[in-house]
Amino acid sequence: KQWYQRRVAITAGGDELPAQGFDPGEDTYQPPPADGSAVAVDVDPDSNRLELLTPFQRWDGNDYHDLQLLIKVKGKCTTDHISAAGPWLKFRGHLNNISNNFLITAVNAENGEMNQIRNEVTGEFGPVPGTARDYKANGIGWVVVGDENYGEGSSREHAALEPRHLGGKAVIVRSFARIHETNLKKQGMLPLTFANPADYDKIQPGDKISILGLKSFAPGVPLKGKITHKDGSSDEISLNHTFNENQIGWFKAGSALNKMAEV
């Protein structure tokens, strides 16, 4: 109807184009300063929906020794399991707050429950995000172990930002959804796959995992993993990766953004 009325108006003598032309927009554009180094972005420190991000720490040049197993995920784990949507999206500008949804709907292989994992510091079961925060506060790096096609679904960036923010170092799975794998690389995480998918079954509750060979990290060269069980026994495994030279630079710098800031 609106299209028809417009055509009638034009046919009846209305202007098809503005007689004085369009606003060129010259008065509405504000060019950035030539030197923006002194420009500050002000965000209310009490906001629960926006916060300024700080750069992730660089890799310290050493192998990862005795990373604590945070959770061994059983079965399907999409980006919605990793970082739930719905009401959580109001916090997408606040990484610390949205990280409270990390893996809360993933199934823990130890007990078959969601959002109930053992805190190896306290011995008590509790939420995944809270346990990760406790490990981080105690200087304990941790690792997630997953099943097939880990991270399938949407390409949401928070699914990779959250584990990095909460102190994670690596995600080791049978296989990855490709986009999520790349997103993890961009945040300085190590997305790795079991060279032998059956090694997933070697992971036990309370395990600590070392990732060795990082000092000679190179494309196409597998890393070594050592699984130390609570009874003192251990297993050695091979861990594959798909990092290229540029992506290894992201890891060493702490993230892709950190690397860009170096250029």
Number of C-alpha atoms within 10 A of each C-alpha: 6 7 7 8 10 13 13 12 12 12 11 9 8 12 10 11 9 9 7 6 7 8 9 7 7 7 7 8 7 7 6 8 9 6 7 8 7 7 9 7 6 8 10 10 9 8 10 15 16 18 19 13 10 7 12 16 13 15 18 10 9 11 14 19 14 18 21 24 24 26 29 26 21 18 15 15 21 22 23 22 22 23 27 22 16 7 8 14 14 14 18 17 17 17 20 18 17 24 26 21 22 27 28 20 19 26 22 24 19 16 12 13 14 17 21 22 26 21 22 17 11 9 10 11 13 13 18 25 22 18 24 26 18 18 21 16 12 10 10 17 22 24 25 20 22 26 22 17 19 26 29 19 15 13 19 18 17 23 26 25 23 25 26 22 19 24 21 26 22 24 21 22 25 19 19 21 17 13 16 24 25 19 21 25 24 24 25 30 27 23 24 24 26 21 19 12 14 9 17 18 9 13 18 17 19 20 22 22 24 18 23 19 16 17 9 10 16 16 15 11 14 20 20 16 19 18 22 21 17 12 8 8 8 15 13 14 16 17 23 19 19 17 22 13 10 11 19 22 19 24 22 20 23 23 25 20 15 21 18 11 8 7 5
